[in-house]
Amino acid sequence: MQTFANWDDVPLFDSEAAEAVFWSENRPAVRLMEAAVAGSTESSESVTVTLRFDPRMLARIKRLARMRYLNYQSMVKQWLSERMEQELKER
């Protein structure tokens, strides 16, 4: 599997089949994915928060993050952000 480090390396696809072939052979670099997640935050400042997880739950979260080529902390922040938006829309 090949890794690309720039979103400009993703071609425009003429069909879903061509896109499926591309994604089966290529994946974004970890830093590219982390930058995409970090770039979506509302502010450049952050505050440290401590959460306690059951060790099995944390292992599962880390496994999911690795499958998505993400840092597990970034993925959890993304989940929280998505849920917050969902909650605000339902009001």
N, C-alpha and C positions, 0 to 999 in steps of 0.2 A: 504494500500500500504506500502511495506517495503522499507526502505532506506538503501543503502550500502555506506560505507565510504572508500572502497578500490577497485580499478579496478580489483584486483586479485579475487574479489568475483563474477565477471561475468564469468559464465562457458563458455566452448566451446560448441557450439550448433551443433547438428547433423541434424537439419532441420530448415527451416524458421518458421515453426509452433511452434517449441520449443522456438525459439528466441522470437517470438511474445508473447507467454505465459509469458516468463520471464519478458519482458519489460512492459507487462500490469499489472504485480504484483509488480514490483520493480522500483526504481528510484535512481539515484546517489544523495548523500548528496550535499547540496549547496556548502559547502567548497570544496568538491572534484571537482565540476564543475568550481568554481572560480579559483582553483589552475590550472586546465587544461587550462583555458583561460589565466591566468597570466603567465603560463609557456611557452606560445607560443609567448610572446613578444620578440622583438629582443634585448633588453637591459634591465638591471635591474634598470636603472635610468628612472625617468619619470619627465615630466614637466607639471605643472598645466596650463590648458587652460580653458577659460570661453566661453561657448556658450549660446546664448539666444534662447529658444524654445517657441513656442506658448504653453500655458498650456495644451491644448487638445492633441497636438502632444506628449508632454512629458508624459502625462497620458497613451497614447496608447503605447509608447515605454516601459514604466514601466510594463504595462499589458503583453506585449509580453515577456519581460524578465522574469517575474514571471512564465509564462507558460513554459518557458524553464529552470526554476530553476537557473537563472543567475542574477547577479547584473546588473542593467540596464546600468551602466557606462561601465562595462566590455563588455557587448553585443554591445554597440555603438562602442567601440574600435575595437572589432572583425569585425564589419561591415566595418569600415573605412579601416582596414588592408586588408580585402578581396577585397574591391573595388580598393584600391591602387595597389594590385597585378594584378588585372584584367586590369587596365589602363596601367600598365607597360608592360604587355604581348601584348597588342594591338599596341604598338609602333613599 
